[in-house]
């Protein structure tokens, strides 16, 4: 039995639009997602903003009801046995919110320890243990409102694993955290796997998914567009090549012409200071540098480089094709 | 045992949070004094003897109700803004159990309103604080405050589903003061309002407190305020369960 199972999971949000004449509006956030996560695995849901990652995770942790489909965590249905699921999981959302600001970190943890049934005697020991694990020992008596983003995020993780759950859901845990803080958080997440937990992580940071995840599902527009180990995903585009071209002031019409070239899989434009970098993924069947440069006639071109595809390229190819 | 621990920790946690809110403290300290002053002048101009303590208790209970109403009503909204509502819903205990101690703490701080009103009345207006049945008063006070807290919990449950239900709480302050006889006797109201008054815990609570302080039958209103409190608890358990399910379906637990 898989630890987490999602079977054709769908979620539609119903809202209204307009002020005087209100019209119903339906947004399909998740459109039939299926995947399974095994014991001790760190599984990543990778996708751009609005792809349906958070909606999926919220259905799995029982905060949202699926519109259709099924999901089970440790064999318990997330709709009909929500309480059983809640007892056995921990979850962490990225961002500033989700803590009692006017309380100290210790009081926050103490309150949640009580909610999750961490008994009186074990409580103090366990709180000390998680504070040590996330590196907040010595700062626990300070009010959370004075904490930096990184400290809050670490406190979120401490809260999420306080009751020693079997499964941990992490929704963009490093979002907005500085590079050093994010690296420390990633070490903490690795530590969770070392201690035998099963982790489902959502992120849109490629290197994070590459460094941490055993397997990844790439999600775009509410659908899974690719699944596999980071190596397998990279292999999916390994036969191709990536050409990076520095340009100055390229317009959308020119980019569209590049996309239309035979052998081009995807083109993305990255803004870097005064210049733009065109990242062109090609099938690799033939050399396309000359045709690409021909299409850029009239555009100021700088450096041109060719390289092997990375996980980011695999991700761009999958999301771009969705 | 575990439920009792959750209630105790939740109660103390909320008291700590309320104690660090300058807005809450300022409102709680100033509002009862204003209510008391207005009530004393109103009743003094009536010129009837023995009505000052009657007015003091009514004004004090107005403060208790206001604190409970805004505390309990705002509690869910504030948790949603803070992002902690989802954590409460996603925790194993029932929502009613998680938010009961918060509601009780709100009502408990409302007791300050009653105490402040009586002390203000004694010091500034010379209201005698002689109680006819002091022990029954000591019994009626916590029973009333707890019942009000439980009534607040029923209101709080609606906030789980409706993001802007605070409009409801703003509407309920004055009608409950009037229908419960906190400002003046309900005998002055139209007869059709009586059933509404009878369903409100503050109606029986203030009756029990006034009878304990000024003389009269205490046990019946005391029993009824307790009964209505228990009924509120039962309603809130069902309401929280229903509203939680509906909120998960409609996605109203978070702001986004």
Interface residues (C-beta under 8 A of the other chain):
Chain A: X13 X14 X61 X62 X63 X64 X65 X83 X86 X87 X91 X93 X95 X96 X97 X98 X99 X100 X101 X102 X103 X107 X110 X111 X112 X114 X115 X116 X117 X120 X143 X159
Chain B: X2 X5 X6 X9 X10 X13 X16 X17 X20 X21 X82 X83 X84 X86 X87 X88 X89 X90 X91 X92 X93 X98 X245 X248 X249 X250 X251 X253 X254
